Amino acid sequence: MSELKNRFPTLLSKIEDDIDELRELIVIDENYADIDDEEVDIFDPSDYNYLVYITETLSSVLGEDGLKKLYTHLEESEIFESFVVSEDDLYGLMSSLDENGVATKILEIVEKILKGEL
């Protein structure tokens, strides 16, 4: 908990519950080909190797405007090789980082948004 609190103090100060893992804020899952998946057209694994789910907790902290700032920044920046928004809280992206690295990068942007730096 203290590591997360040190890295993302502004974000965690806005959440009443104790957050012990990044996954409680943002879920990063490896994307793979699943012929039964309805979203395979949107998230082709050859274009997007990760699926990003913004949790309700993080969505509540950011609010509608903050979520828009987040995905707009991710679309416009070159942080990830490719990026697509399916819904306000569901993204596909291509990155050479691991799941933890992707989550950390995104939460660093969230921290800047909450501090008013973006």
N, C-alpha and C positions, 0 to 999 in steps of 0.2 A: 504493500500500500504506500509506504513512504517514498519508494522510487517513483511511482506514478504521480504522487503528490508533488514531488520535487520537479518532475518534468512538465506537468500540466497543472500548475497551481490555480490558475484562473478558472479552468474548466471544472476541476474537482471542487472548488469552493462553491460552485453553483449547484452541486448535487448533494442532497441530504444523506442518501445512503452511502455506506462504505463501498468503494469500488476496489476490488482486489486484482482484477485482471483486465487487460485491454479488451478482451472479448465481451465484457459487460457494456462497453461503449460502442465498439465497432467489430463486426464479424467479417473476417477475410477468409474466404474459402477458395480452394483451388478449383478452377473450372475444368471440366472434362466432358468429353462427348457422351451424351446420354440420349439415346434415340427416343426415349419416352418423355424427355424434357420439352415442355412447350416453349421455353425461352431459348432454345438452341439457335433459332433464327437471329435473335438479338445478340447472344453471347457466344459466338463461334470460338471454341478454344484456341484456334490458330491465331485469332485476333486479340483475344482477351483471356489471359491465363488465370485471372482472379475475379471473383465476384465479391463485391463489397456491400455489406448490409449495415446501414446506420441504425443503431438500436433506438427504441423509443426514448430511452433515457437521454441519449445524445441529441435526438431530434427535439426533445422538449427544451433542452438547454439552448440549442441554436435557434429554435423557432423557424418560421417559414423563411424570413429574410436571411437568416444565417445559413440555412441549408442551400438557398439559392447562391449565396456568396461562395459557399464551399464548392459546389459542383461547377459553378462558373469559373472559379479560379483553377480547379483541376482540369477543366476543358481547355482553358487558355494557356496554362503553363506547360512546360515540357518536362514535368516531374516524371511522368509515366510515358512509355512509348506510344500507347494508345489509351483512350478513355472514352466511355460512352455512358450516358445517363438513361436508364430505363424508367425510373421513377425517382422522386425526390430523395428517397432513402435506399435506392438500389442502383449500383453502378457496375460496369465491367471495365477492367483495365489490364494492360500488359505491362509487366515489370520484371526486371531481373532480381529484385529484392525478394526476400522470403515474406511470409505472412506477417510476421512481427514487424519487419521493416516497413511494409506497406502501411500497416496500422499506425505505426509511429509517425511516418511522414504525414499522413492525413490528420492525425491528432495535433501535430505541430501547426498545421494550417488552421485547425479549429481554434487552437490557443491564440493565434494571431488575430483571428476574426473576433474572438471574445475580448481581446485587449484593444480592439479598434485599430489594429495595424493594417488590416486589409479591408 
